[in-house]
Each structure stands twice: as C-alpha cells, then as structure tokens.
C-alpha cells in the first residue's frame, strides 16, 4: 500500500514563527492557496482513504484535497501536533529569552524532554503511531494530513531511527511525503516534496507590495 503524509498549509502563526501545537489556528490565505496547489498535485493519485488531525489547519487542508477524490475524511485526535504546553503562542525570540536552559537540553536530547505542561516527542510518537499502524494495516492507499512534529515522529518510526534524529526528516508546510509498504516494511520514496509550491512564495511577496 501507499501512504501519503501531508503537512497542513501555512497559518498566520507559522508566518509569525509562533509555537503552534494544540492551539487551533486556521489556514492563512497563502495556506489555502498552498493546499489548493497540493490538492492539484495529488488529483491523479489513487487515494482510497483520507485521515486528518482534528485541528482546523489540518482538516481544512484535507477537505481541499478530498475535493478531487470524494472518499470522505476520518479524523483522530491522536494525529494532532505536539502539545507544547506553556510554549503555545510564544514566538521564537520569546522562547529563547524565557526558556534558554530548556532549549539547550532540547537541542541535545529532544525525544525525552517534556514541554512544560505539555508532552514529549516520544509521547507524541507513541500516540500517533497507534493511528498510523491501524491505517497501514488497512492496506488501502491512504493519505494523512497532520503536523510537522507528528509526521517527523512517524517517519522516524518507519525508518527505524531514534526520535532524537527527527530533524533529518524535516517536512515543510503543504509538503507531501510518499511511503511504500510491502510486507509491513515502509520505504520512503519521496520526502518533503514541494515542487507544486515553487512560484507561490514569489506571488505572495508581490501581492504584499501591491
């Protein structure tokens, strides 16, 4: 079976470099256009099932993709982003100024560090992988719309590497990643594909100047 992993389109918090975990932020205008381009790039794929996080930015992206396939969307709370607790809504400068000691430890051992009043990457991996296992065992070609940390944690499990190495499997907004499964083993055939977005950044910059 083929598994397509999709990160949602841009939100205003993505643009402002704010920490965005469980906080339910809508897609920005650019994020909607990104999702439309992504959907167009996937329209000829044989997609038999679509799953999404319950957060609006992921579900809206899934809706746009499903407009070409009409298979419906199954949501699951365990596909949500990392719960970042007290960090939610902070921009990167605030995070650096207020939690510098935590960030130093996060850089060296991110997998087990628990966000204040949140969860760890390992917690996230454990909850989201239960959903992924069910999807993979279903044997239908499936698409999952989720979030950066959730997808990277999933890819670590598929690739068989430690969660501390999650940065090696980075996924950008509105990107697509393909995994082919045979006899229960997954092979990543495309990581962080985003050729469908190549001219959108230039268009957005021009629109802001007009």
C-alpha positions as a Markdown table, in Angstrom:
| # | Residue | x | y | z |
|---|---|---|---|---|
| 1 | Unk | 0.0 | 0.0 | 0.0 |
| 2 | Unk | 1.0 | 3.6 | -0.5 |
| 3 | Unk | 0.9 | 6.1 | 2.4 |
| 4 | Unk | 1.0 | 9.8 | 1.6 |
| 5 | Unk | 1.9 | 12.0 | 4.5 |
| 6 | Unk | 0.9 | 15.7 | 4.2 |
| 7 | Unk | 1.7 | 18.7 | 6.4 |
| 8 | Unk | -1.1 | 21.3 | 6.5 |
| 9 | Unk | -0.8 | 24.6 | 4.7 |
| 10 | Unk | 0.6 | 27.8 | 6.3 |
| 11 | Unk | -1.2 | 29.6 | 9.2 |
| 12 | Unk | -0.5 | 33.1 | 10.4 |
| 13 | Unk | 1.3 | 31.6 | 13.4 |
| 14 | Unk | 3.6 | 29.7 | 11.0 |
| 15 | Unk | 4.3 | 33.1 | 9.3 |
| 16 | Unk | 4.9 | 34.8 | 12.7 |
| 17 | Unk | 7.2 | 32.0 | 13.9 |
| 18 | Unk | 4.9 | 31.3 | 16.9 |
| 19 | Unk | 4.8 | 27.9 | 18.7 |
| 20 | Unk | 1.7 | 26.1 | 17.4 |
| 21 | Unk | 0.8 | 22.8 | 19.0 |
| 22 | Unk | -2.7 | 22.1 | 20.2 |
| 23 | Unk | -3.8 | 25.7 | 19.6 |
| 24 | Unk | -6.4 | 25.6 | 16.8 |
| 25 | Unk | -5.3 | 28.1 | 14.2 |
| 26 | Unk | -6.9 | 28.5 | 10.8 |
| 27 | Unk | -5.1 | 28.4 | 7.5 |
| 28 | Unk | -3.9 | 31.8 | 6.2 |
| 29 | Unk | -4.9 | 32.9 | 2.7 |
| 30 | Unk | -1.5 | 31.7 | 1.5 |
| 31 | Unk | -2.1 | 28.4 | 3.3 |
| 32 | Unk | -5.3 | 27.9 | 1.4 |
| 33 | Unk | -3.6 | 28.5 | -1.9 |
| 34 | Unk | -0.8 | 26.1 | -0.9 |
| 35 | Unk | -3.4 | 23.5 | 0.0 |
| 36 | Unk | -5.1 | 24.0 | -3.4 |
| 37 | Unk | -1.8 | 23.5 | -5.2 |
| 38 | Unk | -1.1 | 20.5 | -3.1 |
| 39 | Unk | -4.5 | 19.0 | -3.9 |
| 40 | Unk | -3.9 | 19.6 | -7.7 |
| 41 | Unk | -0.6 | 17.8 | -7.4 |
| 42 | Unk | -2.4 | 14.8 | -5.8 |
| 43 | Unk | -5.5 | 14.7 | -8.0 |
| 44 | Unk | -4.3 | 11.7 | -10.1 |
| 45 | Unk | -3.1 | 9.6 | -7.2 |
| 46 | Unk | -5.2 | 6.6 | -6.2 |
| 47 | Unk | -6.3 | 7.7 | -2.8 |
| 48 | Unk | -8.8 | 5.3 | -1.1 |
| 49 | Unk | -8.9 | 6.8 | 2.4 |
| 50 | Unk | -8.1 | 10.2 | 3.9 |
| 51 | Unk | -7.3 | 10.8 | 7.6 |
| 52 | Unk | -6.7 | 14.1 | 9.4 |
| 53 | Unk | -5.9 | 15.7 | 12.7 |
| 54 | Unk | -8.9 | 17.3 | 14.3 |
| 55 | Unk | -7.2 | 20.7 | 14.3 |
| 56 | Unk | -8.7 | 23.2 | 11.7 |
| 57 | Unk | -5.5 | 23.8 | 9.8 |
| 58 | Unk | -5.1 | 20.0 | 9.0 |
| 59 | Unk | -8.8 | 19.3 | 8.5 |
| 60 | Unk | -9.2 | 22.2 | 6.0 |
| 61 | Unk | -6.2 | 21.0 | 4.1 |
| 62 | Unk | -7.7 | 17.5 | 3.9 |
| 63 | Unk | -11.0 | 18.9 | 2.7 |
| 64 | Unk | -9.4 | 20.7 | -0.2 |
| 65 | Unk | -7.5 | 17.5 | -1.1 |
| 66 | Unk | -10.7 | 15.4 | -0.8 |
| 67 | Unk | -12.5 | 17.7 | -3.3 |
| 68 | Unk | -10.7 | 15.7 | -6.0 |
| 69 | Unk | -11.3 | 12.2 | -4.5 |
| 70 | Unk | -14.6 | 12.3 | -2.6 |
| 71 | Unk | -13.7 | 9.5 | -0.2 |
| 72 | Unk | -14.5 | 11.4 | 3.0 |
| 73 | Unk | -12.2 | 12.3 | 5.9 |
| 74 | Unk | -11.7 | 10.4 | 9.1 |
| 75 | Unk | -10.4 | 12.5 | 12.0 |
| 76 | Unk | -8.4 | 11.4 | 15.0 |
| 77 | Unk | -7.2 | 13.5 | 18.0 |
| 78 | Unk | -4.0 | 11.4 | 18.2 |
| 79 | Unk | -2.9 | 12.9 | 14.8 |
| 80 | Unk | -2.7 | 16.4 | 16.4 |
| 81 | Unk | 0.5 | 18.2 | 16.8 |
| 82 | Unk | 2.8 | 18.0 | 19.8 |
| 83 | Unk | 1.2 | 19.5 | 22.9 |
| 84 | Unk | 3.6 | 22.3 | 23.6 |
| 85 | Unk | 2.0 | 23.5 | 26.8 |
| 86 | Unk | 3.4 | 26.8 | 28.2 |
| 87 | Unk | 5.2 | 27.4 | 24.9 |
| 88 | Unk | 2.0 | 27.8 | 22.9 |
| 89 | Unk | 1.7 | 31.2 | 21.2 |
| 90 | Unk | 5.3 | 32.3 | 22.0 |
| 91 | Unk | 7.4 | 33.5 | 19.2 |
| 92 | Unk | 11.0 | 32.1 | 18.8 |
| 93 | Unk | 12.6 | 35.2 | 20.4 |
| 94 | Unk | 10.3 | 34.9 | 23.5 |
| 95 | Unk | 11.0 | 31.2 | 23.7 |
| 96 | Unk | 14.8 | 31.8 | 23.5 |
| 97 | Unk | 14.7 | 34.6 | 26.1 |
| 98 | Unk | 12.4 | 32.8 | 28.6 |
| 99 | Unk | 13.4 | 29.2 | 28.3 |
| 100 | Unk | 17.1 | 29.2 | 27.2 |
| 101 | Unk | 18.1 | 26.4 | 29.6 |
| 102 | Unk | 15.3 | 24.2 | 28.3 |
| 103 | Unk | 16.2 | 24.8 | 24.7 |
| 104 | Unk | 19.8 | 23.8 | 25.3 |
| 105 | Unk | 18.7 | 20.5 | 26.6 |
| 106 | Unk | 16.1 | 20.2 | 23.8 |
| 107 | Unk | 18.9 | 20.5 | 21.2 |
| 108 | Unk | 20.8 | 17.6 | 22.7 |
| 109 | Unk | 18.0 | 15.3 | 23.7 |
| 110 | Unk | 14.7 | 16.3 | 22.2 |
| 111 | Unk | 13.0 | 13.0 | 22.3 |
| 112 | Unk | 12.5 | 12.8 | 26.1 |
| 113 | Unk | 12.2 | 16.5 | 27.0 |
| 114 | Unk | 8.7 | 17.2 | 28.2 |
| 115 | Unk | 7.3 | 20.6 | 27.3 |
| 116 | Unk | 6.2 | 22.5 | 30.4 |
| 117 | Unk | 2.5 | 21.4 | 30.9 |
| 118 | Unk | 2.7 | 19.6 | 27.6 |
| 119 | Unk | 4.2 | 16.4 | 26.3 |
| 120 | Unk | 7.4 | 14.9 | 24.9 |
| 121 | Unk | 8.2 | 13.9 | 21.3 |
| 122 | Unk | 8.2 | 10.3 | 22.5 |
| 123 | Unk | 4.8 | 10.7 | 23.9 |
| 124 | Unk | 3.6 | 12.1 | 20.6 |
| 125 | Unk | 5.2 | 9.3 | 18.7 |
| 126 | Unk | 3.6 | 6.7 | 20.8 |
| 127 | Unk | 0.1 | 8.1 | 20.5 |
| 128 | Unk | 0.3 | 8.9 | 16.8 |
| 129 | Unk | 1.9 | 5.6 | 15.8 |
| 130 | Unk | -1.1 | 3.7 | 17.1 |
| 131 | Unk | -3.3 | 5.5 | 14.5 |
| 132 | Unk | -0.7 | 5.0 | 11.8 |
| 133 | Unk | -0.4 | 1.3 | 12.4 |
| 134 | Unk | -4.2 | 1.0 | 12.0 |
| 135 | Unk | -4.1 | 2.9 | 8.8 |
| 136 | Unk | -1.2 | 0.9 | 7.4 |
| 137 | Unk | -2.8 | -2.4 | 8.4 |
| 138 | Unk | -5.9 | -1.4 | 6.4 |
| 139 | Unk | -3.9 | -2.0 | 3.2 |
| 140 | Unk | -5.8 | 0.8 | 1.3 |
| 141 | Unk | -3.8 | 3.6 | -0.3 |
| 142 | Unk | -4.2 | 6.3 | 2.3 |
| 143 | Unk | -3.4 | 10.0 | 2.8 |
| 144 | Unk | -2.8 | 11.5 | 6.2 |
| 145 | Unk | -2.9 | 15.3 | 6.9 |
| 146 | Unk | -1.1 | 16.1 | 10.1 |
| 147 | Unk | 1.6 | 18.4 | 11.6 |
| 148 | Unk | 5.4 | 18.8 | 11.5 |
| 149 | Unk | 6.4 | 17.0 | 14.7 |
| 150 | Unk | 3.7 | 14.3 | 14.3 |
| 151 | Unk | 4.9 | 13.5 | 10.8 |
| 152 | Unk | 8.6 | 13.6 | 11.6 |
| 153 | Unk | 8.0 | 11.3 | 14.6 |
| 154 | Unk | 6.1 | 8.9 | 12.3 |
| 155 | Unk | 8.8 | 8.9 | 9.7 |
| 156 | Unk | 11.4 | 8.1 | 12.4 |
| 157 | Unk | 9.4 | 5.0 | 13.4 |
| 158 | Unk | 9.0 | 4.0 | 9.7 |
| 159 | Unk | 12.7 | 4.5 | 9.0 |
| 160 | Unk | 13.7 | 2.8 | 12.3 |
| 161 | Unk | 15.8 | 5.6 | 13.7 |
| 162 | Unk | 15.7 | 7.2 | 17.2 |
| 163 | Unk | 13.3 | 10.1 | 17.7 |
| 164 | Unk | 16.3 | 12.3 | 18.7 |
| 165 | Unk | 17.2 | 12.3 | 14.9 |
| 166 | Unk | 13.8 | 13.7 | 13.9 |
| 167 | Unk | 15.4 | 16.8 | 12.2 |
| 168 | Unk | 16.8 | 14.5 | 9.5 |
| 169 | Unk | 13.2 | 14.0 | 8.3 |
| 170 | Unk | 12.0 | 17.6 | 8.1 |
| 171 | Unk | 8.7 | 18.4 | 6.4 |
| 172 | Unk | 7.6 | 21.9 | 5.3 |
| 173 | Unk | 4.1 | 23.3 | 5.2 |
| 174 | Unk | 1.9 | 21.9 | 2.4 |
| 175 | Unk | 4.6 | 19.3 | 1.5 |
| 176 | Unk | 3.9 | 15.7 | 0.6 |
| 177 | Unk | 5.9 | 12.6 | 1.5 |
| 178 | Unk | 5.4 | 9.1 | 0.0 |
| 179 | Unk | 5.9 | 5.8 | 1.7 |
| 180 | Unk | 5.5 | 2.5 | 0.0 |
| 181 | Unk | 4.7 | -0.5 | 2.2 |
| 182 | Unk | 5.4 | -4.1 | 1.4 |
| 183 | Unk | 5.2 | -7.0 | 3.9 |
| 184 | Unk | 4.8 | -4.4 | 6.7 |
| 185 | Unk | 8.1 | -2.6 | 5.9 |
| 186 | Unk | 8.0 | 1.0 | 4.7 |
| 187 | Unk | 10.3 | 2.7 | 2.2 |
| 188 | Unk | 10.3 | 6.5 | 1.8 |
| 189 | Unk | 10.2 | 7.2 | -1.9 |
| 190 | Unk | 9.7 | 11.0 | -1.6 |
| 191 | Unk | 10.5 | 13.2 | 1.3 |
| 192 | Unk | 9.2 | 16.7 | 1.7 |
| 193 | Unk | 8.1 | 17.1 | -1.9 |
| 194 | Unk | 7.1 | 20.7 | -2.6 |
| 195 | Unk | 7.6 | 21.4 | -6.3 |
| 196 | Unk | 3.9 | 22.3 | -6.5 |
| 197 | Unk | 4.7 | 25.4 | -4.4 |
| 198 | Unk | 7.7 | 26.7 | -6.3 |
| 199 | Unk | 6.2 | 30.0 | -7.5 |
| 200 | Unk | 3.8 | 30.7 | -4.6 |
| 201 | Unk | 6.3 | 32.5 | -2.4 |
| 202 | Unk | 7.2 | 34.9 | -5.2 |
| 203 | Unk | 3.5 | 35.6 | -5.8 |
| 204 | Unk | 2.8 | 36.2 | -2.1 |
| 205 | Unk | 5.8 | 38.7 | -1.9 |
| 206 | Unk | 4.4 | 40.6 | -4.9 |
| 207 | Unk | 0.9 | 40.7 | -3.5 |
| 208 | Unk | 2.1 | 42.2 | -0.3 |
| 209 | Unk | 3.8 | 45.0 | -2.1 |
| 210 | Unk | 0.7 | 45.9 | -4.2 |
